[in-house]
Amino acid sequence: MAKKKNQNLEEFIGEALENIRSDRAITSHLLTELVQEMNKQGSISTIQQCGMIASKYVETLQRSNEQIVKLAGLLQKKEGKQEGLTASEKDEIYDLLNESEE
């Protein structure tokens, strides 16, 4: 029964990673198109409107980074290894990412 749970966890993590990668690809594509449109239009009102949308796309990318870190932590915990980043190091990286967004 434990083996089945492990397989389900591995399948779940694999599916989550696929979804994260897919979401990142779509979001990156949309962000690229938005920036191109902003460059074409060039007006202040267009840039202001598009800027809000662009910030949401960047937030989506940041959340996917956080999800990857959480999945890596789950895998590390599952494997019982103490290698890698500590919780405080992860928190520090998270804080740095949040600061760069502001």
Backbone as a ProteinNet text record, in pm:
[ID]
protein_1_A
[PRIMARY]
MAKKKNQNLEEFIGEALENIRSDRAITSHLLTELVQEMNKQGSISTIQQCGMIASKYVETLQRSNEQIVKLAGLLQKKEGKQEGLTASEKDEIYDLLNESEE
[TERTIARY]
81.4	0	86.7	199.1	288.9	346	372.6	425.9	324.9	198.2	94	87.1	98.2	97.3	215.9	333.1	451.1	432.3	374.3	350.3	251.9	149.1	52.8	116.8	203.1	272.6	363.5	436.8	525.2	445.9	332.8	247.8	193.2	150.2	96.4	202.7	320.7	429.2	465	469.2	496.4	390.6	265.9	156.7	163.5	193.2	204.4	316.7	430	540.9	504	434.1	389.1	297.3	204.3	112.2	186.8	282.8	361.4	436.1	500.3	575.5	483.5	367.9	271.2	222.6	187.6	141.5	250.5	373.9	485.8	504.9	494	512.3	404	280	168.8	184.9	215.8	230.9	347.5	457.9	573.1	537.3	464.9	422.5	330.9	232.5	141	215.1	309.5	386.5	469	528.5	606.4	518	400.1	307.3	261.2	237.1	193.6	301.2	424.1	534.9	548.6	534.5	541	429.2	310.5	196.8	220	275.8	306.9	406.3	505.6	605.3	543.9	449.2	382.1	299.2	218.3	124.8	198.8	283.9	367.9	298.4	167.3	99.3	103.9	100.9	107.7	-11	-130.9	-248.9	-240.7	-190	-174	-71.8	37.8	142.5	90.6	11.7	-43.8	-140.1	-227	-322.8	-251.7	-158.9	-87.1	7	56.2	147.1	81.8	-44.8	-117.1	-131.4	-159.7	-172.2	-36.9	67.3	202	242	205.7	242.7	173.8	51.8	-19.4	51.1	98.5	171.7	299.5	369.5	493.1	462	352.4	311.7	283.6	222	194.7	325	422.7	552.8	620.1	608.3	668.5	602.1	469.9	400.1	442.8	467	510.4	649.4	735	865.8	849.6	757.6	731.7	679.6	594.5	541.6	652.8	745.5	857.5	942.7	967.5	1045.7	973.4	841.9	765	769.9	757.9	765.6	904	1006.6	1142.5	1156.2	1095.9	1098.1	1026.7	911.6	839.4	922.5	984.1	1067.7	1184.3	1245.4	1360	1316	1201.7	1149.3	1117.1	1057.1	1020.9	1144.3	1251.2	1373.6	1456.1	1417.4	1485.1	1624	1651.1	1784.3	1786.4	1899.1	1917.5	1998.4	2025	2100.7	2011	2072.8	1995.6	1973.1	1871.2	1842.2	1767.2	1802.6	1727.9	1602.1	1512.6	1389.2	1420.1	1517.8	1552.5	1612.4	1690.4	1745	1633.5	1536	1421.9	1343.7	1323.3	1252.6	1328.4	1459.4	1541.8	1530	1533.6	1517.8	1379.9	1279	1141.8	1131.4	1190.8	1188.4	1260.6	1372.9	1445.7	1361.7	1291.2	1206	1093.4	1035.5	928.4	978.2	1098.8	1156.6	1181.9	1228.9	1258.5	1131.5	1019.1	891.1	840.7	871	824.4	911
-119	0	126.7	124.2	239.5	265.6	159.8	176.1	248.9	214.6	280.2	429	464.6	605.1	677.9	615.9	677.4	698.6	600.4	615.3	728.9	737.6	845	980.9	989.6	1114.3	1151.3	1055.6	1083	1124.1	1057.6	1094.8	1235.8	1265.6	1397.5	1505.4	1482.3	1579.2	1596.1	1485.9	1493.2	1574.3	1550.1	1624.7	1773	1799.9	1938.8	2010.8	1943.7	2004.7	2030	1935.8	1955.7	2077.6	2088.5	2202.4	2333.7	2333.6	2454.1	2495.5	2400.2	2432	2483.4	2421.8	2465.5	2607.1	2632.3	2765.8	2870	2833.9	2926.9	2958.4	2857.2	2878.8	2971.6	2946.7	3031	3173.9	3186.2	3319	3394.7	3328.1	3392	3440.8	3356.9	3394.2	3516.9	3515	3628.4	3755.4	3743.5	3859.1	3915.9	3829.2	3873.5	3948.2	3891.7	3958.2	4093.1	4099	4222.9	4330.9	4294.7	4391.2	4439.3	4349.5	4390.1	4488.1	4461.5	4551.5	4686.9	4685.8	4811.7	4892.9	4825.8	4894.1	4950.9	4878.9	4926.9	5050.5	5042.5	5150.6	5274.7	5253.7	5361.9	5471.3	5472.7	5579.9	5549.8	5656.2	5643.5	5563.8	5589.7	5519.1	5369.5	5334.1	5191.4	5125.7	5194.6	5140.4	5123.7	5220.7	5210.1	5092.6	5078.5	4967.9	4833.8	4825.1	4699.3	4667.5	4771.3	4750.4	4671.9	4698.5	4624.8	4477.3	4454	4315.8	4246.6	4316.8	4258.8	4221.1	4304.7	4273.1	4145.8	4121.8	3997.9	3877.2	3891.4	3781.9	3750.5	3855.1	3835	3768.7	3808.4	3744.4	3595.6	3563.4	3422.7	3345	3404	3337.8	3321.1	3421.3	3412.4	3301.2	3291.6	3185.3	3048.1	3035.8	2905.3	2871.5	2972.5	2948.6	2898.3	2959.4	2917.2	2773.5	2738.7	2602.6	2501.9	2536.4	2446.5	2426	2533.8	2522.8	2432.2	2447.9	2363.6	2217.4	2192.6	2054.2	1995	2075.5	2027.5	1992.8	2074.1	2045.8	1916.9	1892.9	1767.6	1646.9	1658.1	1547.7	1523.4	1630.8	1617.7	1553	1594.4	1537.7	1390	1356.8	1218.2	1129.1	1183	1105.1	1105.5	1187.7	1190.7	1249.7	1330	1389.8	1525.3	1559.9	1688.4	1783	1745.8	1831.1	1942.2	2046.2	2152.5	2269.1	2346.5	2468.3	2437.7	2512.1	2503.2	2587.6	2573.3	2652.1	2801.5	2838.6	2981.4	3032.9	2950.1	2990.6	3008.6	2918.6	2931	3058	3086.9	3209.1	3332.6	3328.5	3441.9	3463.8	3355.3	3365.3	3419.8	3369.3	3415.9	3566	3611	3753.3	3837.4	3787.1	3857.5	3869.8	3763	3766.9	3868	3871.1	3967.5	4110.2	4133.5	4267.9	4313.6	4224.4	4262	4293.5	4238.4	4265	4404.2	4451.4	4582.9	4686.4
0	0	0	74	76.1	-62.6	-136.2	-270.6	-358.9	-345.7	-424.1	-390.1	-262.4	-223	-284.6	-283.4	-342.7	-491.7	-559.3	-701.9	-726.3	-645.6	-661.8	-637.5	-537.1	-509	-625	-676.3	-789.1	-912.1	-937.4	-1050.4	-1030.7	-909.2	-878.6	-899.8	-849.9	-865	-1012.7	-1086.9	-1230.7	-1303.6	-1269.9	-1331.9	-1295	-1168.4	-1123.9	-1198.5	-1215.7	-1289.8	-1435.5	-1496.5	-1634.4	-1642.9	-1548.4	-1546.8	-1525.8	-1434.9	-1407.9	-1533.8	-1598.6	-1721.3	-1831.5	-1844.6	-1945.3	-1914.9	-1789.3	-1750.1	-1773	-1741.4	-1761.7	-1909.2	-1993	-2136.8	-2190.6	-2152.1	-2197.8	-2147	-2018.4	-1958.9	-2021.9	-2045.7	-2109.3	-2249.1	-2322.2	-2458	-2453.2	-2363.1	-2351	-2310.1	-2219.1	-2175.3	-2290.3	-2370.2	-2485.7	-2584.6	-2612.5	-2703.7	-2648.3	-2519	-2456.9	-2468	-2443.1	-2453.4	-2597.5	-2693.6	-2834.2	-2867.7	-2817.6	-2841.8	-2777.4	-2656.8	-2589	-2670.8	-2727.7	-2809.3	-2936.8	-2996.7	-3118.2	-3088.5	-2984.6	-2952.6	-2902.6	-2805.4	-2755.5	-2676.6	-2670.7	-2597.2	-2447.3	-2370	-2223.9	-2171.3	-2223.4	-2172.5	-2201.9	-2319.2	-2353.6	-2261.6	-2238.9	-2151.7	-2009.8	-1961.9	-1827.1	-1816.9	-1915.8	-1914	-1924.6	-2015.9	-2037.4	-1921.7	-1856.4	-1743.5	-1631.5	-1606.8	-1502.4	-1541.5	-1666.3	-1715.1	-1707.2	-1749.8	-1747.2	-1604.7	-1507.8	-1368.7	-1322.2	-1368.1	-1332.9	-1394.7	-1517.4	-1581.6	-1504.6	-1461.5	-1385.1	-1251.3	-1188.3	-1062.5	-1083.9	-1195.6	-1227.9	-1240.6	-1307.3	-1321.6	-1185.6	-1099.9	-967.4	-885.7	-893.1	-819.2	-869	-998.1	-1047.7	-995.1	-978.7	-917.6	-774.9	-701.4	-564.1	-560.2	-655.3	-660.5	-687.1	-773.7	-803	-678.5	-603.9	-480.3	-380.3	-369.5	-277.4	-319.9	-449.7	-497.8	-471.8	-490.8	-462.9	-315.1	-229.4	-85.9	-52.4	-118.4	-96	-139	-254.2	-302.5	-208.8	-164.1	-73	57.4	109.2	232.9	214	100	69	63.3	6.6	-7.1	121.4	217	345.7	341	242.9	230.2	299.1	353.1	417.8	330.7	207.8	116.4	65.3	15.1	-47.5	46.2	13.8	87.6	216.8	319.6	445	432.7	527.1	526	531.4	611.8	622.2	491.1	422.4	292.6	189.7	191.6	100.5	130.3	260	298.6	252.2	263.3	220.9	69.8	-6.7	-152.4	-186	-117.6	-139.6	-111.6	-1.5	32	-74.4	-123.6	-228.1	-356	-390.6	-508.3	-490.1	-373.5	-345.9	-348.7	-297.1	-298.6	-441.3	-527.5	-664.6	-741.8	-698.2	-765.3	-734	-615	-572.2	-633.5
[MASK]
++++++++++++++++++++++++++++++++++++++++++++++++++++++++++++++++++++++++++++++++++++++++++++++++++++++

